[in-house]
Amino acid sequence: MYACTVADKKNKPRLEEFFNNVKTHDWRSLNSFSDWKGDKNNMEAFVVRCASGGVMFVLRNPYELYETDELYLLENISSAEMAEVERLVPSTSWHPGPSVLA
């Protein structure tokens, strides 16, 4: 998880700032969002690295037990921007996924 914030009406200005940072690729400012709450709906931004750069996907993670996560936004990250993202994230935070090669 790269960033997160509470997704409710009380937090609307911060939520707007969160999405603005994603859309404008302000990775440094976005990285400062870490206000996840277990008893609230949350917006979570995740980064996936790949050979050509990466992608950020933003999910709404609902508090309600039987409600599923919802994809809100996908944002491509160029390889140059990915270098900046990697500088902002400790190397111990990257978790490799399973190999898709057979």
N, CA, C and O atoms as CSV, one atom per row, in Angstrom:
chain,resi,resn,atom,element,x,y,z
A,1,MET,N,N,0.847,-1.167,0.000
A,1,MET,CA,C,0.000,0.000,0.000
A,1,MET,C,C,0.898,1.238,0.000
A,1,MET,O,O,1.814,1.361,0.814
A,2,TYR,N,N,0.620,2.135,-0.915
A,2,TYR,CA,C,1.419,3.353,-1.052
A,2,TYR,C,C,0.845,4.503,-0.227
A,2,TYR,O,O,1.593,5.283,0.363
A,3,ALA,N,N,-0.491,4.606,-0.187
A,3,ALA,CA,C,-1.144,5.696,0.537
A,3,ALA,C,C,-2.569,5.278,0.868
A,3,ALA,O,O,-3.123,4.380,0.234
A,4,CYS,N,N,-3.162,5.932,1.862
A,4,CYS,CA,C,-4.543,5.650,2.216
A,4,CYS,C,C,-5.143,6.834,2.956
A,4,CYS,O,O,-4.436,7.622,3.585
A,5,THR,N,N,-6.464,6.943,2.867
A,5,THR,CA,C,-7.189,7.964,3.615
A,5,THR,C,C,-8.617,7.497,3.842
A,5,THR,O,O,-9.119,6.626,3.132
A,6,VAL,N,N,-9.256,8.078,4.828
A,6,VAL,CA,C,-10.629,7.727,5.170
A,6,VAL,C,C,-11.561,8.262,4.084
A,6,VAL,O,O,-11.401,9.388,3.613
A,7,ALA,N,N,-12.533,7.441,3.694
A,7,ALA,CA,C,-13.472,7.808,2.639
A,7,ALA,C,C,-14.848,8.075,3.230
A,7,ALA,O,O,-15.737,7.227,3.163
A,8,ASP,N,N,-15.018,9.267,3.813
A,8,ASP,CA,C,-16.331,9.667,4.300
A,8,ASP,C,C,-16.529,11.168,4.088
A,8,ASP,O,O,-15.590,11.884,3.739
A,9,LYS,N,N,-17.760,11.636,4.302
A,9,LYS,CA,C,-18.096,13.037,4.038
A,9,LYS,C,C,-17.285,14.003,4.899
A,9,LYS,O,O,-16.916,15.081,4.433
A,10,LYS,N,N,-17.008,13.636,6.129
A,10,LYS,CA,C,-16.230,14.510,7.011
A,10,LYS,C,C,-14.818,14.738,6.485
A,10,LYS,O,O,-14.203,15.766,6.767
A,11,ASN,N,N,-14.315,13.789,5.732
A,11,ASN,CA,C,-12.940,13.838,5.236
A,11,ASN,C,C,-12.871,14.274,3.763
A,11,ASN,O,O,-11.849,14.079,3.106
A,12,LYS,N,N,-13.939,14.853,3.255
A,12,LYS,CA,C,-14.036,15.180,1.831
A,12,LYS,C,C,-12.865,16.033,1.314
A,12,LYS,O,O,-12.318,15.702,0.263
A,13,PRO,N,N,-12.454,17.113,1.996
A,13,PRO,CA,C,-11.327,17.904,1.466
A,13,PRO,C,C,-10.042,17.080,1.342
A,13,PRO,O,O,-9.321,17.205,0.352
A,14,ARG,N,N,-9.761,16.262,2.312
A,14,ARG,CA,C,-8.546,15.432,2.267
A,14,ARG,C,C,-8.677,14.351,1.191
A,14,ARG,O,O,-7.698,14.024,0.519
A,15,LEU,N,N,-9.860,13.806,1.029
A,15,LEU,CA,C,-10.112,12.803,0.000
A,15,LEU,C,C,-9.927,13.412,-1.399
A,15,LEU,O,O,-9.360,12.772,-2.284
A,16,GLU,N,N,-10.400,14.634,-1.591
A,16,GLU,CA,C,-10.200,15.336,-2.868
A,16,GLU,C,C,-8.720,15.575,-3.130
A,16,GLU,O,O,-8.250,15.420,-4.257
A,17,GLU,N,N,-7.992,15.950,-2.093
A,17,GLU,CA,C,-6.543,16.148,-2.217
A,17,GLU,C,C,-5.851,14.827,-2.581
A,17,GLU,O,O,-4.941,14.806,-3.410
A,18,PHE,N,N,-6.282,13.747,-1.966
A,18,PHE,CA,C,-5.753,12.416,-2.246
A,18,PHE,C,C,-5.888,12.091,-3.739
A,18,PHE,O,O,-4.909,11.729,-4.392
A,19,PHE,N,N,-7.106,12.224,-4.273
A,19,PHE,CA,C,-7.332,11.919,-5.690
A,19,PHE,C,C,-6.608,12.899,-6.609
A,19,PHE,O,O,-6.125,12.504,-7.671
A,20,ASN,N,N,-6.528,14.151,-6.223
A,20,ASN,CA,C,-5.798,15.125,-7.028
A,20,ASN,C,C,-4.319,14.746,-7.116
A,20,ASN,O,O,-3.709,14.866,-8.179
A,21,ASN,N,N,-3.750,14.296,-6.017
A,21,ASN,CA,C,-2.342,13.869,-6.018
A,21,ASN,C,C,-2.123,12.661,-6.918
A,21,ASN,O,O,-1.091,12.561,-7.582
A,22,VAL,N,N,-3.089,11.740,-6.947
A,22,VAL,CA,C,-2.974,10.579,-7.838
A,22,VAL,C,C,-3.011,11.049,-9.287
A,22,VAL,O,O,-2.148,10.681,-10.085
A,23,LYS,N,N,-4.003,11.857,-9.625
A,23,LYS,CA,C,-4.196,12.277,-11.020
A,23,LYS,C,C,-3.079,13.176,-11.535
A,23,LYS,O,O,-2.776,13.158,-12.728
A,24,THR,N,N,-2.463,13.961,-10.657
A,24,THR,CA,C,-1.371,14.847,-11.084
A,24,THR,C,C,0.002,14.202,-10.892
A,24,THR,O,O,1.031,14.817,-11.169
A,25,HIS,N,N,0.004,12.965,-10.419
A,25,HIS,CA,C,1.239,12.204,-10.189
A,25,HIS,C,C,2.170,12.910,-9.197
A,25,HIS,O,O,3.389,12.925,-9.370
A,26,ASP,N,N,1.573,13.486,-8.166
A,26,ASP,CA,C,2.348,14.109,-7.093
A,26,ASP,C,C,2.644,13.032,-6.051
A,26,ASP,O,O,2.029,12.979,-4.986
A,27,TRP,N,N,3.602,12.180,-6.393
A,27,TRP,CA,C,3.886,10.988,-5.587
A,27,TRP,C,C,4.375,11.337,-4.190
A,27,TRP,O,O,4.038,10.644,-3.230
A,28,ARG,N,N,5.167,12.402,-4.058
A,28,ARG,CA,C,5.687,12.788,-2.738
A,28,ARG,C,C,4.538,13.179,-1.806
A,28,ARG,O,O,4.473,12.707,-0.671
A,29,SER,N,N,3.634,14.037,-2.280
A,29,SER,CA,C,2.506,14.450,-1.437
A,29,SER,C,C,1.576,13.282,-1.138
A,29,SER,O,O,1.096,13.135,-0.014
A,30,LEU,N,N,1.326,12.460,-2.137
A,30,LEU,CA,C,0.447,11.308,-1.948
A,30,LEU,C,C,1.010,10.348,-0.903
A,30,LEU,O,O,0.260,9.757,-0.126
A,31,ASN,N,N,2.313,10.200,-0.887
A,31,ASN,CA,C,2.960,9.276,0.053
A,31,ASN,C,C,2.758,9.674,1.512
A,31,ASN,O,O,2.966,8.857,2.409
A,32,SER,N,N,2.353,10.924,1.760
A,32,SER,CA,C,2.135,11.381,3.140
A,32,SER,C,C,0.767,10.961,3.686
A,32,SER,O,O,0.503,11.139,4.875
A,33,PHE,N,N,-0.095,10.413,2.847
A,33,PHE,CA,C,-1.425,9.982,3.289
A,33,PHE,C,C,-1.323,8.604,3.938
A,33,PHE,O,O,-1.022,7.612,3.275
A,34,SER,N,N,-1.575,8.562,5.235
A,34,SER,CA,C,-1.518,7.282,5.950
A,34,SER,C,C,-2.558,7.239,7.072
A,34,SER,O,O,-2.293,6.719,8.155
A,35,ASP,N,N,-3.729,7.786,6.804
A,35,ASP,CA,C,-4.752,7.870,7.847
A,35,ASP,C,C,-5.858,6.837,7.679
A,35,ASP,O,O,-7.038,7.185,7.632
A,36,TRP,N,N,-5.477,5.572,7.591
A,36,TRP,CA,C,-6.397,4.443,7.486
A,36,TRP,C,C,-7.081,4.228,8.830
A,36,TRP,O,O,-6.434,4.312,9.874
A,37,LYS,N,N,-8.388,3.949,8.815
A,37,LYS,CA,C,-9.149,3.673,10.043
A,37,LYS,C,C,-9.918,2.370,9.879
A,37,LYS,O,O,-10.637,2.194,8.896
A,38,GLY,N,N,-9.773,1.471,10.818
A,38,GLY,CA,C,-10.416,0.166,10.749
A,38,GLY,C,C,-11.921,0.195,10.886
A,38,GLY,O,O,-12.595,-0.749,10.472
A,39,ASP,N,N,-12.465,1.259,11.458
A,39,ASP,CA,C,-13.920,1.348,11.635
A,39,ASP,C,C,-14.565,2.305,10.636
A,39,ASP,O,O,-15.682,2.774,10.856
A,40,LYS,N,N,-13.860,2.595,9.532
A,40,LYS,CA,C,-14.349,3.505,8.490
A,40,LYS,C,C,-14.091,2.902,7.116
A,40,LYS,O,O,-13.279,1.988,6.973
A,41,ASN,N,N,-14.784,3.416,6.109
A,41,ASN,CA,C,-14.438,3.108,4.727
A,41,ASN,C,C,-13.141,3.845,4.410
A,41,ASN,O,O,-12.924,4.961,4.882
A,42,ASN,N,N,-12.279,3.219,3.610
A,42,ASN,CA,C,-10.984,3.822,3.283
A,42,ASN,C,C,-10.735,3.768,1.787
A,42,ASN,O,O,-11.239,2.885,1.092
A,43,MET,N,N,-9.943,4.731,1.295
A,43,MET,CA,C,-9.399,4.687,-0.053
A,43,MET,C,C,-7.948,4.290,0.089
A,43,MET,O,O,-7.206,4.879,0.875
A,44,GLU,N,N,-7.543,3.284,-0.677
A,44,GLU,CA,C,-6.179,2.761,-0.587
A,44,GLU,C,C,-5.532,2.789,-1.969
A,44,GLU,O,O,-6.122,2.339,-2.951
A,45,ALA,N,N,-4.328,3.317,-2.032
A,45,ALA,CA,C,-3.578,3.370,-3.295
A,45,ALA,C,C,-2.435,2.363,-3.219
A,45,ALA,O,O,-1.642,2.377,-2.279
A,46,PHE,N,N,-2.364,1.494,-4.217
A,46,PHE,CA,C,-1.332,0.473,-4.300
A,46,PHE,C,C,-0.521,0.687,-5.571
A,46,PHE,O,O,-1.057,1.127,-6.588
A,47,VAL,N,N,0.770,0.377,-5.514
A,47,VAL,CA,C,1.643,0.475,-6.682
A,47,VAL,C,C,2.150,-0.916,-7.031
A,47,VAL,O,O,2.554,-1.690,-6.163
A,48,VAL,N,N,2.118,-1.212,-8.329
A,48,VAL,CA,C,2.655,-2.469,-8.851
A,48,VAL,C,C,3.741,-2.092,-9.855
A,48,VAL,O,O,3.496,-1.338,-10.796
A,49,ARG,N,N,4.945,-2.626,-9.644
A,49,ARG,CA,C,6.048,-2.384,-10.574
A,49,ARG,C,C,5.995,-3.358,-11.728
A,49,ARG,O,O,5.550,-4.497,-11.585
A,50,CYS,N,N,6.463,-2.887,-12.885
A,50,CYS,CA,C,6.635,-3.774,-14.028
A,50,CYS,C,C,7.826,-3.271,-14.843
A,50,CYS,O,O,8.412,-2.243,-14.502
A,51,ALA,N,N,8.186,-3.968,-15.897
A,51,ALA,CA,C,9.372,-3.631,-16.678
A,51,ALA,C,C,9.277,-2.249,-17.318
A,51,ALA,O,O,10.300,-1.587,-17.491
A,52,SER,N,N,8.081,-1.799,-17.673
A,52,SER,CA,C,7.936,-0.514,-18.356
A,52,SER,C,C,7.580,0.631,-17.414
A,52,SER,O,O,7.300,1.734,-17.883
A,53,GLY,N,N,7.581,0.410,-16.130
A,53,GLY,CA,C,7.235,1.442,-15.150
A,53,GLY,C,C,6.387,0.834,-14.059
A,53,GLY,O,O,6.869,0.055,-13.237
A,54,GLY,N,N,5.109,1.202,-14.059
A,54,GLY,CA,C,4.232,0.645,-13.047
A,54,GLY,C,C,2.811,1.129,-13.223
A,54,GLY,O,O,2.486,1.824,-14.186
A,55,VAL,N,N,1.982,0.758,-12.289
A,55,VAL,CA,C,0.592,1.189,-12.282
A,55,VAL,C,C,0.176,1.402,-10.832
A,55,VAL,O,O,0.589,0.670,-9.933
A,56,MET,N,N,-0.646,2.419,-10.629
A,56,MET,CA,C,-1.239,2.645,-9.317
A,56,MET,C,C,-2.717,2.349,-9.452
A,56,MET,O,O,-3.369,2.803,-10.392
A,57,PHE,N,N,-3.235,1.593,-8.518
A,57,PHE,CA,C,-4.671,1.387,-8.493
A,57,PHE,C,C,-5.208,1.829,-7.144
A,57,PHE,O,O,-4.604,1.578,-6.101
A,58,VAL,N,N,-6.353,2.491,-7.189
A,58,VAL,CA,C,-6.985,3.019,-5.983
A,58,VAL,C,C,-8.260,2.229,-5.743
A,58,VAL,O,O,-9.133,2.146,-6.606
A,59,LEU,N,N,-8.345,1.659,-4.568
A,59,LEU,CA,C,-9.497,0.848,-4.164
A,59,LEU,C,C,-10.241,1.514,-3.023
A,59,LEU,O,O,-9.639,2.150,-2.157
A,60,ARG,N,N,-11.553,1.361,-3.033
A,60,ARG,CA,C,-12.348,1.715,-1.860
A,60,ARG,C,C,-12.460,0.438,-1.045
A,60,ARG,O,O,-12.984,-0.571,-1.517
A,61,ASN,N,N,-11.966,0.493,0.173
A,61,ASN,CA,C,-12.006,-0.640,1.087
A,61,ASN,C,C,-13.102,-0.357,2.105
A,61,ASN,O,O,-12.908,0.462,3.003
A,62,PRO,N,N,-14.258,-1.021,1.980
A,62,PRO,CA,C,-15.388,-0.720,2.865
A,62,PRO,C,C,-15.222,-1.324,4.251
A,62,PRO,O,O,-14.585,-2.361,4.436
A,63,TYR,N,N,-15.808,-0.649,5.198
A,63,TYR,CA,C,-15.832,-1.134,6.577
A,63,TYR,C,C,-16.802,-2.306,6.717
A,63,TYR,O,O,-16.555,-3.227,7.495
A,64,GLU,N,N,-17.891,-2.275,5.977
A,64,GLU,CA,C,-18.929,-3.290,6.086
A,64,GLU,C,C,-18.375,-4.660,5.706
A,64,GLU,O,O,-17.717,-4.797,4.675
A,65,LEU,N,N,-18.630,-5.642,6.506
A,65,LEU,CA,C,-18.053,-6.969,6.364
A,65,LEU,C,C,-18.394,-7.646,5.041
A,65,LEU,O,O,-17.531,-8.292,4.447
A,66,TYR,N,N,-19.618,-7.515,4.572
A,66,TYR,CA,C,-20.042,-8.246,3.374
A,66,TYR,C,C,-19.985,-7.406,2.098
A,66,TYR,O,O,-20.445,-7.846,1.045
A,67,GLU,N,N,-19.430,-6.220,2.187
A,67,GLU,CA,C,-19.268,-5.374,1.011
A,67,GLU,C,C,-17.860,-5.591,0.448
A,67,GLU,O,O,-16.898,-5.704,1.208
A,68,THR,N,N,-17.741,-5.648,-0.867
A,68,THR,CA,C,-16.441,-5.930,-1.476
A,68,THR,C,C,-15.688,-4.651,-1.801
A,68,THR,O,O,-16.278,-3.575,-1.904
A,69,ASP,N,N,-14.369,-4.783,-1.960
A,69,ASP,CA,C,-13.542,-3.665,-2.411
A,69,ASP,C,C,-14.014,-3.232,-3.792
A,69,ASP,O,O,-14.553,-4.034,-4.556
A,70,GLU,N,N,-13.808,-1.960,-4.101
A,70,GLU,CA,C,-14.233,-1.428,-5.391
A,70,GLU,C,C,-13.092,-0.635,-6.014
A,70,GLU,O,O,-12.516,0.248,-5.379
A,71,LEU,N,N,-12.772,-0.961,-7.268
A,71,LEU,CA,C,-11.725,-0.249,-7.983
A,71,LEU,C,C,-12.246,1.118,-8.405
A,71,LEU,O,O,-13.267,1.212,-9.087
A,72,TYR,N,N,-11.546,2.181,-8.002
A,72,TYR,CA,C,-11.954,3.534,-8.341
A,72,TYR,C,C,-11.112,4.145,-9.449
A,72,TYR,O,O,-11.623,4.933,-10.245
A,73,LEU,N,N,-9.829,3.796,-9.515
A,73,LEU,CA,C,-8.948,4.482,-10.442
A,73,LEU,C,C,-7.723,3.640,-10.735
A,73,LEU,O,O,-7.174,2.990,-9.846
A,74,LEU,N,N,-7.296,3.656,-11.994
A,74,LEU,CA,C,-6.019,3.073,-12.418
A,74,LEU,C,C,-5.204,4.193,-13.036
A,74,LEU,O,O,-5.724,4.961,-13.845
A,75,GLU,N,N,-3.944,4.298,-12.672
A,75,GLU,CA,C,-3.081,5.355,-13.195
A,75,GLU,C,C,-1.746,4.742,-13.599
A,75,GLU,O,O,-1.058,4.142,-12.773
A,76,ASN,N,N,-1.382,4.893,-14.871
A,76,ASN,CA,C,-0.082,4.395,-15.335
A,76,ASN,C,C,1.035,5.267,-14.783
A,76,ASN,O,O,0.886,6.480,-14.634
A,77,ILE,N,N,2.154,4.622,-14.484
A,77,ILE,CA,C,3.331,5.313,-13.960
A,77,ILE,C,C,4.480,5.027,-14.923
A,77,ILE,O,O,4.822,3.869,-15.162
A,78,SER,N,N,5.069,6.074,-15.469
A,78,SER,CA,C,6.186,5.894,-16.398
A,78,SER,C,C,7.402,5.357,-15.647
A,78,SER,O,O,7.442,5.384,-14.417
A,79,SER,N,N,8.379,4.876,-16.387
A,79,SER,CA,C,9.581,4.345,-15.731
A,79,SER,C,C,10.331,5.447,-14.988
A,79,SER,O,O,10.901,5.189,-13.928
A,80,ALA,N,N,10.341,6.671,-15.523
A,80,ALA,CA,C,11.003,7.789,-14.823
A,80,ALA,C,C,10.282,8.105,-13.512
A,80,ALA,O,O,10.920,8.326,-12.483
A,81,GLU,N,N,8.946,8.125,-13.558
A,81,GLU,CA,C,8.175,8.369,-12.346
A,81,GLU,C,C,8.320,7.217,-11.358
A,81,GLU,O,O,8.335,7.426,-10.145
A,82,MET,N,N,8.424,6.015,-11.881
A,82,MET,CA,C,8.578,4.848,-11.017
A,82,MET,C,C,9.862,4.947,-10.209
A,82,MET,O,O,9.909,4.501,-9.062
A,83,ALA,N,N,10.894,5.522,-10.789
A,83,ALA,CA,C,12.148,5.718,-10.055
A,83,ALA,C,C,11.914,6.622,-8.845
A,83,ALA,O,O,12.465,6.382,-7.771
A,84,GLU,N,N,11.094,7.664,-9.021
A,84,GLU,CA,C,10.771,8.554,-7.895
A,84,GLU,C,C,9.970,7.808,-6.836
A,84,GLU,O,O,10.248,7.931,-5.643
A,85,VAL,N,N,8.979,7.036,-7.267
A,85,VAL,CA,C,8.167,6.253,-6.328
A,85,VAL,C,C,9.060,5.309,-5.534
A,85,VAL,O,O,8.913,5.186,-4.318
A,86,GLU,N,N,9.980,4.648,-6.214
A,86,GLU,CA,C,10.878,3.704,-5.532
A,86,GLU,C,C,11.766,4.405,-4.512
A,86,GLU,O,O,12.099,3.814,-3.485
A,87,ARG,N,N,12.154,5.643,-4.770
A,87,ARG,CA,C,12.956,6.401,-3.795
A,87,ARG,C,C,12.136,6.743,-2.552
A,87,ARG,O,O,12.687,6.870,-1.459
A,88,LEU,N,N,10.830,6.892,-2.718
A,88,LEU,CA,C,9.954,7.270,-1.601
A,88,LEU,C,C,9.503,6.085,-0.755
A,88,LEU,O,O,9.010,6.265,0.359
A,89,VAL,N,N,9.671,4.872,-1.283
A,89,VAL,CA,C,9.220,3.661,-0.580
A,89,VAL,C,C,10.437,2.857,-0.150
A,89,VAL,O,O,11.293,2.546,-0.979
A,90,PRO,N,N,10.528,2.516,1.131
A,90,PRO,CA,C,11.663,1.693,1.572
A,90,PRO,C,C,11.723,0.380,0.803
A,90,PRO,O,O,10.691,-0.230,0.524
A,91,SER,N,N,12.925,-0.049,0.465
A,91,SER,CA,C,13.082,-1.273,-0.338
A,91,SER,C,C,12.486,-2.495,0.350
A,91,SER,O,O,12.124,-3.461,-0.322
A,92,THR,N,N,12.379,-2.472,1.665
A,92,THR,CA,C,11.802,-3.602,2.394
A,92,THR,C,C,10.278,-3.660,2.266
A,92,THR,O,O,9.662,-4.639,2.686
A,93,SER,N,N,9.662,-2.621,1.689
A,93,SER,CA,C,8.202,-2.583,1.539
A,93,SER,C,C,7.705,-3.239,0.263
A,93,SER,O,O,6.511,-3.513,0.140
A,94,TRP,N,N,8.596,-3.495,-0.691
A,94,TRP,CA,C,8.175,-4.120,-1.942
A,94,TRP,C,C,8.073,-5.617,-1.729
A,94,TRP,O,O,9.001,-6.232,-1.204
A,95,HIS,N,N,6.960,-6.213,-2.130
A,95,HIS,CA,C,6.730,-7.641,-1.965
A,95,HIS,C,C,6.500,-8.266,-3.329
A,95,HIS,O,O,5.499,-7.971,-3.981
A,96,PRO,N,N,7.405,-9.120,-3.767
A,96,PRO,CA,C,7.223,-9.737,-5.084
A,96,PRO,C,C,6.044,-10.691,-5.082
A,96,PRO,O,O,5.771,-11.374,-4.095
A,97,GLY,N,N,5.354,-10.719,-6.211
A,97,GLY,CA,C,4.222,-11.631,-6.372
A,97,GLY,C,C,4.705,-12.931,-6.955
A,97,GLY,O,O,5.893,-13.077,-7.242
A,98,PRO,N,N,3.814,-13.877,-7.136
A,98,PRO,CA,C,4.178,-15.171,-7.711
A,98,PRO,C,C,4.574,-15.007,-9.180
A,98,PRO,O,O,4.078,-14.117,-9.870
A,99,SER,N,N,5.426,-15.832,-9.622
A,99,SER,CA,C,5.859,-15.815,-11.018
A,99,SER,C,C,4.712,-16.267,-11.912
A,99,SER,O,O,3.993,-17.211,-11.587
A,100,VAL,N,N,4.547,-15.577,-13.051
A,100,VAL,CA,C,3.493,-15.964,-13.988
A,100,VAL,C,C,4.052,-16.773,-15.141
A,100,VAL,O,O,3.308,-17.181,-16.033
A,101,LEU,N,N,5.356,-17.008,-15.133
A,101,LEU,CA,C,5.989,-17.802,-16.183
A,101,LEU,C,C,5.890,-19.282,-15.838
A,101,LEU,O,O,6.125,-19.680,-14.697
A,102,ALA,N,N,5.550,-20.075,-16.808
A,102,ALA,CA,C,5.413,-21.511,-16.547
A,102,ALA,C,C,6.698,-22.246,-16.868
A,102,ALA,O,O,6.768,-23.465,-16.709
